[in-house]
Amino acid sequence: MLCYKLPPFDPRFKNPCFYEQVSEDDSDQSVYKNLIVQRMVPDVSIAAVQSFHRHWQSKRNGTGPRKQLRCLPYFFIIGMEKCGTTDLYQRISKHPDVALSMAKELQWWTRRRFFYSSNNTFPKGLQSDEYKLQHTPNLTNVPFKHYYAFFDSVADQIAAKTQRFINGSGHHRTITGDGSPNTMYWNDFRSIYSVTGSDAQGSLVADHIAATLPQAKIIAILRNPADRLYSSYLFFNRFTGKIDFHDIVLRGIELFNNCIAHKQIRNCVYDPELKEKVGSTVNLMQGIYSEMLKDWLKVFPASQVHIVHFETYKQSELDSINKIFTFLDLTKVSPEEIIGQKIISQSKAFAGKSYEKAGQMLPQTRKLLETFYQPFNKALAQLLGDDRYLWAS
């Protein structure tokens, strides 16, 4: 990925877009007919993909080569899972300057480009007879071209408005984004390439995105890591018991402490074998935000990284959203416009049925987690210069 050479981005667009030469042959093998991409994101129906494919074909004028506008994300919501990323993504999408792809979570940078899954095989559903008939055995990844084709609906909107420039600036202001919440922490592909050793570094997803899209805007929303972990447990396990959760936490802390006795903390945070032992749905390491953010801030300047404090976002939605709109350099909208477009929902979006059934975690479990995360929260607060990230009781 670090060696992939993109055509120059067209300066008329605020969003990173470029024109690519396509032919009738390209359309026959197009992403819209490809089962890999149709199954790449579960919440995109085959019917939706085929519908857009027909739309794209209907715009063709005759046969032979032609240029098509292609676009990549202007911003990434990199995480964290169970911190309100879906809520945030949907609210950003309501701004008139924002057009989003067919799905929030493409997960291409972290997993799909490797055909990587939890058992190191093809993703679920890709080994059907239909797949085997349509694809050669040596096809081993979801190509980059298939990733940016997922933004063709956005590119189509941008291409249709190329003459509508704001204030004579020569830039069309519509942007798009990728909302995959595992982007911040998922680097399991390193195990595929045998990055081993106690001080193993290797390139991370942050490096790959920075090399491809150095001007990208990065957004992360962070929640008290103890609460995030419990929310993840309730979501993925549909609540099996507070005592069970407590035992899992005890085991996870023991495994993590054993790891850092032999490796650097950073490597334990990203260690896929440790994650498998701890359990990916109750992954303690996902709450060690400071270690992960250090890597993102190494390759992106602070001016391109916006951190959202979940608890503040929950209490002051309007102010938080306005700050994000400013960060993304979006056209200013009044609070009335925002509320009118239902960006700020009056519903209790953060209250889950699992909490209603399960209640709060055991006090002794919370104390255990607060003690575990305290040094990492302190490092995060120092990194960001903001004591809110201490999450002091």
C-alpha positions as a printed Julia matrix, in Angstrom:
393×3 Matrix{Float64}:
   0.0     0.0     0.0
   2.86    2.37    0.78
   4.05    1.92   -2.8
   0.69    2.54   -4.48
   0.87    5.51   -6.84
  -2.3     7.56   -7.19
  -2.91   10.07   -9.98
  -2.68   13.7    -8.84
  -5.78   14.95   -7.04
  -7.81   17.5    -8.97
  -7.34   20.92   -7.27
 -10.89   21.97   -8.13
 -12.2    19.73   -5.37
 -11.8    20.14   -1.64
 -12.22   16.38   -1.31
  -9.33   14.24   -2.65
 -10.59   13.24   -6.11
  -8.92   12.33   -9.37
  -9.94   11.34  -12.89
  -9.25    7.78  -13.97
  -9.34    6.37  -17.48
 -11.9     3.57  -17.74
 -12.97    1.41  -20.65
 -15.76   -0.98  -21.52
 -13.55   -3.81  -20.33
 -13.23   -2.09  -16.97
 -17.0    -1.87  -16.67
 -17.43   -5.57  -17.42
 -15.17   -6.37  -14.49
 -16.45   -3.44  -12.48
 -16.65   -3.34   -8.75
 -20.42   -3.2    -8.89
 -20.67   -6.78  -10.15
 -17.96   -8.11   -7.9
 -19.08  -10.39   -5.09
 -16.06   -9.41   -3.03
 -17.23   -5.85   -2.75
 -20.89   -6.73   -2.47
 -20.03   -8.81    0.58
 -17.25   -6.55    1.79
 -19.73   -4.56    3.87
 -22.66   -6.55    5.26
 -25.09   -3.6     5.52
 -24.92   -2.87    1.77
 -27.39   -4.99   -0.16
 -26.54   -6.5    -3.52
 -29.61   -4.7    -4.89
 -28.16   -1.34   -3.85
 -24.85   -2.09   -5.54
 -26.54   -3.28   -8.73
 -28.8    -0.23   -8.75
 -25.85    2.12   -8.72
 -24.09    0.0   -11.34
 -27.05    0.46  -13.69
 -27.0     4.19  -12.99
 -23.27    4.36  -13.77
 -23.73    2.4   -16.99
 -26.61    4.63  -18.12
 -24.3     7.66  -18.1
 -21.89    6.15  -20.59
 -21.83    7.87  -23.97
 -21.06    5.18  -26.53
 -18.12    2.83  -26.1
 -14.39    3.15  -25.75
 -12.21    4.77  -23.1
 -13.49    7.64  -20.98
 -12.56    9.41  -17.77
 -14.41    8.88  -14.54
 -14.08   10.9   -11.34
 -12.86    8.85   -8.39
 -12.79   10.05   -4.78
 -11.24    8.99   -1.49
 -12.17   10.07    2.05
 -11.49   13.63    3.2
 -11.92   12.53    6.81
 -11.76    9.36    8.87
 -13.62    8.6    12.09
 -10.99    6.17   13.33
 -12.65    5.1    16.57
 -13.28    4.06   19.12
 -15.82    1.27   19.01
 -18.73    1.67   21.46
 -17.99    5.37   21.82
 -20.79    6.77   19.67
 -19.1     6.68   16.25
 -22.33    5.75   14.45
 -24.2     8.61   16.08
 -21.39   11.01   15.19
 -21.15    9.74   11.61
 -24.88   10.18   11.05
 -24.86   13.71   12.43
 -21.93   14.78   10.27
 -23.72   13.29    7.25
 -26.6    15.76    7.67
 -24.41   18.76    6.83
 -25.08   19.98    3.28
 -21.36   19.86    2.45
 -21.11   16.15    3.28
 -21.98   13.18    1.05
 -21.25    9.71    2.34
 -20.77    6.32    0.7
 -23.15    3.38    0.76
 -21.84    2.2     4.12
 -20.23    3.66    7.24
 -17.79    0.86    8.02
 -15.78   -0.31    5.03
 -12.93   -1.65    7.21
 -10.71   -1.83    4.15
  -7.57   -0.35    5.71
  -7.66   -2.73    8.66
  -8.93   -6.03    7.28
 -10.62   -6.22    3.89
  -7.55   -5.52    1.78
  -5.96   -8.66    3.2
  -9.05  -10.91    3.11
  -8.23  -11.12    6.76
 -10.61  -12.51    9.36
 -10.33  -13.77   12.91
  -9.19  -17.21   11.77
  -6.73  -15.94    9.12
  -8.93  -17.16    6.27
 -11.29  -15.55    3.77
 -13.99  -13.37    5.3
 -17.31  -15.02    6.05
 -19.29  -15.84    2.93
 -16.46  -15.64    0.4
 -15.85  -19.36    0.0
 -19.17  -20.16   -1.65
 -19.39  -22.09   -4.95
 -20.59  -18.88   -6.59
 -17.41  -17.14   -5.49
 -15.18  -19.98   -6.7
 -16.84  -19.97  -10.1
 -16.37  -16.24  -10.63
 -12.87  -15.7    -9.29
  -9.47  -17.18   -9.8
  -7.88  -19.09   -6.88
  -4.93  -16.7    -6.71
  -7.05  -13.61   -5.95
  -5.88  -12.81   -2.45
  -7.14   -9.37   -1.5
  -9.81   -6.7    -1.97
  -8.04   -4.28   -4.34
  -7.61   -0.61   -3.55
  -9.64    0.2    -6.65
 -12.6    -1.61   -5.12
 -12.24    0.47   -1.96
 -12.44    3.83   -3.7
 -15.2     2.56   -5.99
 -17.36    2.48   -2.89
 -17.2     6.29   -3.0
 -18.41    6.49   -6.61
 -21.86    7.64   -5.51
 -20.13   10.57   -3.81
 -17.9    11.2    -6.83
 -21.01   11.25   -8.99
 -22.5    14.02   -6.84
 -19.26   16.01   -6.91
 -18.83   15.58  -10.66
 -22.35   16.9   -11.25
 -21.53   20.11   -9.39
 -18.07   20.94  -10.68
 -19.18   24.37  -11.88
 -20.7    25.41   -8.55
 -17.74   27.02   -6.83
 -17.92   28.84   -3.5
 -16.74   32.47   -3.29
 -14.75   32.08   -6.48
 -12.31   29.81   -4.68
 -12.37   27.19   -7.43
 -13.11   24.39   -5.0
 -16.2    22.28   -4.85
 -16.8    21.9    -1.13
 -18.54   18.52   -0.91
 -16.54   16.0     1.13
 -16.87   12.38    2.15
 -15.5    10.18    4.91
 -14.81    6.68    6.21
 -16.38    5.79    9.56
 -14.72    2.44   10.33
 -14.29    2.55   14.13
 -11.58   -0.12   14.25
  -9.15    2.0    12.21
  -7.52    3.44   15.32
  -6.35    0.17   16.81
  -6.66   -2.78   14.39
  -3.25   -3.71   13.04
  -3.53   -7.5    13.08
  -2.16   -7.68    9.53
   1.3    -7.28   11.08
   1.08  -10.93   12.14
   0.53  -11.91    8.5
   3.84  -10.31    7.62
   5.64  -11.91   10.58
   6.47   -8.71   12.45
   7.91  -10.37   15.53
  10.24   -9.67   18.4
   9.84   -7.81   21.7
  10.56   -4.43   20.1
   8.95   -5.09   16.72
   7.61   -1.93   15.13
   6.45   -2.41   11.56
   4.14   -0.04    9.68
   0.64    0.55   10.99
  -2.66    1.57    9.42
  -1.88    5.15   10.44
   1.28    5.03    8.31
  -0.6     3.65    5.31
  -3.34    6.27    5.41
  -0.83    9.07    5.91
   1.25    7.87    2.96
  -1.83    7.76    0.71
  -3.8    10.74    2.04
  -1.39   13.01    3.94
  -3.98   15.83    4.16
  -6.71   13.62    5.68
  -8.63   14.88    8.71
  -8.68   12.39   11.58
 -11.48   12.24   14.17
 -11.58   10.02   17.25
 -14.25    9.96   19.94
 -13.04    8.58   23.26
 -15.06    7.33   26.21
 -14.12    6.36   29.74
 -12.32    3.1    28.89
 -14.0     1.18   31.72
 -17.44    2.14   30.42
 -16.4     1.45   26.84
 -15.27   -2.06   27.75
 -18.5    -2.87   29.58
 -20.56   -1.5    26.69
 -18.61   -3.71   24.28
 -19.19   -6.72   26.51
 -22.95   -6.08   26.65
 -23.19   -5.48   22.9
 -21.25   -8.51   21.69
 -22.22  -10.97   24.39
 -25.81   -9.78   24.88
 -25.14   -9.94   28.63
 -24.2   -13.24   30.18
 -23.6   -11.97   33.71
 -21.71   -9.37   35.73
 -19.65  -12.03   37.46
 -18.64  -13.44   34.09
 -17.52   -9.95   33.03
 -15.52   -9.55   36.24
 -13.73  -12.87   35.66
 -12.93  -11.9    32.07
 -11.45   -8.6    33.25
  -9.31  -10.34   35.86
  -8.0   -12.76   33.25
  -7.36   -9.98   30.76
  -5.35   -7.91   33.21
  -3.28  -10.94   34.15
  -2.51  -11.69   30.49
  -1.63   -8.06   29.75
   0.72   -7.83   32.74
   2.42  -11.04   31.61
   2.88   -9.5    28.15
   4.43   -6.23   29.32
   6.86   -8.19   31.47
   8.51   -9.28   28.18
   7.5    -6.67   25.6
   6.99   -2.95   25.3
   3.5    -1.71   26.15
   2.98   -0.55   22.57
   3.56   -4.01   21.19
   1.21   -5.6    23.72
  -1.51   -3.12   22.76
  -1.31   -4.27   19.13
  -0.51   -7.94   19.78
  -3.14  -10.05   17.89
  -2.28  -13.2    19.84
  -2.85  -11.4    23.13
  -6.11   -9.98   21.81
  -7.26  -13.47   20.9
  -6.44  -14.75   24.38
  -8.14  -11.82   26.11
 -11.12  -11.94   23.75
 -11.68   -9.47   20.93
 -15.13   -8.46   22.22
 -13.77   -7.62   25.67
 -10.46   -6.2    24.56
  -8.79   -4.3    27.42
  -6.13   -2.92   25.08
  -8.65   -0.91   23.07
  -8.94    1.43   26.05
  -5.21    2.24   26.13
  -5.86    5.25   23.91
  -2.6     7.06   24.61
  -0.42    4.41   22.97
  -2.52    4.35   19.81
  -2.87    8.13   19.49
   0.9     8.56   19.75
   1.23    6.61   16.51
  -1.4     8.72   14.73
   0.2    11.95   15.94
   3.58   10.8    14.61
   2.29   10.81   11.04
  -0.46   13.47   11.16
   0.04   16.99   12.53
  -2.1    17.9    15.54
  -3.99   20.39   13.36
  -5.39   17.44   11.36
  -6.47   15.41   14.4
  -9.64   16.18   16.37
 -10.37   14.29   19.58
 -13.93   14.25   20.91
 -14.57   13.63   24.61
 -17.57   11.27   24.62
 -19.06   12.43   27.9
 -18.87   16.08   26.81
 -20.33   15.19   23.42
 -23.23   13.48   25.14
 -23.95   16.53   27.32
 -23.22   19.32   24.8
 -24.09   17.87   21.41
 -24.62   21.15   19.58
 -21.32   22.68   20.68
 -19.43   19.45   19.95
 -20.9    19.14   16.45
 -20.16   22.77   15.64
 -16.52   22.25   16.62
 -16.33   19.22   14.33
 -17.88   21.2    11.47
 -15.25   23.91   12.02
 -12.48   21.3    12.09
 -13.71   19.92    8.76
 -13.92   23.46    7.34
 -17.58   23.06    6.48
 -19.9    25.89    5.52
 -21.28   27.52    8.66
 -24.85   26.59    9.5
 -27.05   28.12   12.17
 -28.23   26.1    15.19
 -31.75   26.3    13.73
 -30.54   24.7    10.5
 -28.74   21.97   12.4
 -31.73   21.11   14.55
 -34.04   21.41   11.54
 -32.01   18.75    9.72
 -32.14   16.53   12.8
 -28.4    16.45   13.28
 -29.0    17.01   16.97
 -31.41   14.3    18.01
 -33.57   14.74   21.08
 -33.74   11.0    21.62
 -31.61    9.15   24.11
 -29.27    7.74   21.5
 -26.76    6.51   24.05
 -29.14    4.43   26.19
 -29.05    0.75   25.22
 -31.49   -1.99   26.09
 -28.61   -4.11   27.34
 -27.94   -1.6    30.12
 -31.59   -1.61   31.08
 -31.41   -5.37   31.47
 -27.95   -5.69   33.0
 -27.52   -2.54   35.03
 -24.1    -1.18   35.96
 -21.02   -3.36   36.31
 -20.05   -4.6    39.75
 -18.37   -1.91   41.91
 -15.33   -4.13   42.43
 -14.99   -4.58   38.65
 -15.13   -0.82   38.08
 -12.46   -0.25   40.72
 -10.29   -2.91   39.11
 -10.61   -1.27   35.69
 -10.07    2.25   37.02
  -6.85    1.11   38.64
  -5.72   -0.63   35.45
  -6.46    2.32   33.15
  -5.33    5.11   35.5
  -1.7     5.38   34.26
  -2.81    5.24   30.63
  -5.51    7.86   31.19
  -2.9    10.08   32.83
  -0.64    9.66   29.79
  -3.57   10.51   27.5
  -4.46   13.64   29.49
  -0.83   14.79   29.26
  -0.67   14.0    25.54
  -3.81   16.03   24.82
  -3.3    18.67   27.52
  -6.81   18.0    28.84
  -7.61   16.65   32.31
 -11.07   15.5    31.21
  -9.3    12.41   29.89
  -8.32   11.39   33.41
 -11.93   10.26   33.86
 -11.51   10.74   37.58
 -14.35    9.3    39.66
